[in-house]
Amino acid sequence: MAAATYLRRYAPEPMRVEIEGLIALGVLPPESSAAAEIELREALIRKVVPPLTLAEAKALAGILGPDNCFGLAWSVVHLIESAPSWSALHVPLGPSPFLPTLRSRARGGDP
């Protein structure tokens, strides 16, 4: 799903610039990607101060990629879980192995 679609679907209210930037960059790249691509995302993730709004959490769930991305995926998971009203019902469908983890943890299960 394109970044603009995420913004329209999940964020009718304004989001923080860092989160909009992450969404605009798309899915977290695999660890085999160029360092510059990963470093850009890392810089944006480090600027996000929790807690997230529910809209921000829903939008960030859509950027979880195919692997750990050198720990960045776990950083995103922790940010998502900081949203006070986050629940398993908010986890989108998708191929990322982190989505079932989010769902399980939201239900109080093991990761």
VOGU-75370 format. One record per residue (C-alpha): residue in three letters; x, y, z. Coordinates in pm, 1 decimal. Example, Ala and Ser with C-alpha at 12.3 -4.5 7.8 and 13.67 -1.06 7.14 Angstrom:
BEGIN
{keza "ALA",{1230.0,-450.0,780.0}}
{keza "SER",{1367.0,-106.0,714.0}}
This chain:
BEGIN
{keza "MET",{0.0,0.0,0.0}}
{keza "ALA",{141.5,339.8,-93.4}}
{keza "ALA",{243.9,589.3,174.8}}
{keza "ALA",{-28.1,835.4,76.7}}
{keza "THR",{-289.7,561.4,118.4}}
{keza "TYR",{-160.2,487.1,471.0}}
{keza "LEU",{-187.6,852.2,562.2}}
{keza "ARG",{-542.6,883.1,433.1}}
{keza "ARG",{-660.0,557.2,587.5}}
{keza "TYR",{-498.8,572.3,928.4}}
{keza "ALA",{-432.7,936.0,996.2}}
{keza "PRO",{-716.3,1173.5,927.2}}
{keza "GLU",{-549.9,1396.4,1189.3}}
{keza "PRO",{-193.9,1523.6,1148.7}}
{keza "MET",{95.0,1295.5,1241.3}}
{keza "ARG",{444.1,1380.8,1353.8}}
{keza "VAL",{689.9,1463.7,1078.4}}
{keza "GLU",{916.0,1169.1,1169.9}}
{keza "ILE",{631.7,921.4,1137.2}}
{keza "GLU",{517.2,1071.3,808.4}}
{keza "GLY",{877.3,1039.4,689.3}}
{keza "LEU",{894.2,672.4,785.2}}
{keza "ILE",{567.4,600.1,610.7}}
{keza "ALA",{680.5,787.1,299.5}}
{keza "LEU",{994.4,570.3,285.6}}
{keza "GLY",{779.0,256.8,282.8}}
{keza "VAL",{840.5,-87.1,427.2}}
{keza "LEU",{1158.4,-136.3,630.5}}
{keza "PRO",{1421.3,-276.4,397.0}}
{keza "PRO",{1585.3,-616.6,443.1}}
{keza "GLU",{1922.8,-633.0,613.2}}
{keza "SER",{2083.6,-684.9,272.1}}
{keza "SER",{1997.4,-325.5,174.0}}
{keza "ALA",{2242.2,-38.9,144.8}}
{keza "ALA",{2358.5,108.9,475.4}}
{keza "ALA",{2240.6,458.6,380.9}}
{keza "GLU",{1884.2,335.0,332.5}}
{keza "ILE",{1882.3,174.8,676.3}}
{keza "GLU",{2057.2,467.6,848.0}}
{keza "LEU",{1795.8,712.9,721.6}}
{keza "ARG",{1517.3,508.2,878.1}}
{keza "GLU",{1715.2,461.7,1197.5}}
{keza "ALA",{1755.6,838.7,1234.8}}
{keza "LEU",{1380.9,893.2,1196.4}}
{keza "ILE",{1290.8,612.2,1437.7}}
{keza "ARG",{1525.6,754.3,1702.5}}
{keza "LYS",{1346.9,1090.7,1681.9}}
{keza "VAL",{1003.9,945.2,1762.9}}
{keza "VAL",{914.7,995.4,2128.4}}
{keza "PRO",{650.3,758.9,2266.3}}
{keza "PRO",{365.2,729.1,2322.1}}
{keza "LEU",{220.5,713.9,1973.2}}
{keza "THR",{-135.5,797.2,1886.9}}
{keza "LEU",{-347.9,508.1,1766.4}}
{keza "ALA",{-338.2,649.2,1412.3}}
{keza "GLU",{41.6,666.7,1422.0}}
{keza "ALA",{65.1,310.2,1555.6}}
{keza "LYS",{-165.3,174.8,1285.7}}
{keza "ALA",{32.9,351.2,1016.3}}
{keza "LEU",{369.4,229.4,1147.8}}
{keza "ALA",{244.9,-130.4,1161.1}}
{keza "GLY",{233.6,-111.3,782.1}}
{keza "ILE",{607.0,-46.4,747.2}}
{keza "LEU",{723.6,-364.7,919.6}}
{keza "GLY",{929.2,-555.8,668.6}}
{keza "PRO",{1055.0,-905.4,595.3}}
{keza "ASP",{1325.9,-919.7,861.5}}
{keza "ASN",{1471.2,-753.6,1169.8}}
{keza "CYS",{1640.7,-473.0,974.2}}
{keza "PHE",{1927.2,-467.1,1227.7}}
{keza "GLY",{1685.8,-420.4,1517.8}}
{keza "LEU",{1483.1,-139.9,1364.4}}
{keza "ALA",{1175.8,-362.2,1332.1}}
{keza "TRP",{1180.5,-423.9,1708.1}}
{keza "SER",{1214.6,-50.3,1769.8}}
{keza "VAL",{904.9,5.1,1557.2}}
{keza "VAL",{718.6,-273.1,1742.6}}
{keza "HIS",{795.2,-106.3,2076.1}}
{keza "LEU",{681.2,231.1,1945.1}}
{keza "ILE",{356.7,78.1,1817.3}}
{keza "GLU",{292.4,-87.3,2152.1}}
{keza "SER",{329.3,250.0,2326.3}}
{keza "ALA",{-6.3,366.5,2186.3}}
{keza "PRO",{-245.3,358.8,2484.3}}
{keza "SER",{-538.1,211.4,2293.6}}
{keza "TRP",{-338.4,-33.7,2078.1}}
{keza "SER",{-492.9,-381.0,2057.6}}
{keza "ALA",{-476.7,-697.5,1849.2}}
{keza "LEU",{-771.8,-566.4,1648.3}}
{keza "HIS",{-549.8,-291.0,1508.8}}
{keza "VAL",{-281.3,-519.7,1365.4}}
{keza "PRO",{-309.3,-518.5,985.5}}
{keza "LEU",{-283.2,-823.5,766.5}}
{keza "GLY",{40.0,-858.6,576.7}}
{keza "PRO",{348.4,-1070.1,513.3}}
{keza "SER",{576.7,-929.4,783.7}}
{keza "PRO",{671.5,-1186.0,1048.7}}
{keza "PHE",{634.2,-908.3,1306.3}}
{keza "LEU",{257.9,-874.5,1257.6}}
{keza "PRO",{170.5,-1206.7,1427.6}}
{keza "THR",{410.9,-1107.8,1705.2}}
{keza "LEU",{229.7,-776.4,1751.9}}
{keza "ARG",{-103.3,-956.6,1754.1}}
{keza "SER",{10.3,-1212.0,2010.6}}
{keza "ARG",{169.5,-953.8,2238.4}}
{keza "ALA",{-141.7,-734.9,2223.6}}
{keza "ARG",{-342.1,-1033.9,2344.3}}
{keza "GLY",{-98.9,-1085.5,2630.7}}
{keza "GLY",{80.8,-1381.6,2475.6}}
{keza "ASP",{446.4,-1454.0,2425.2}}
{keza "PRO",{625.2,-1288.0,2132.8}}
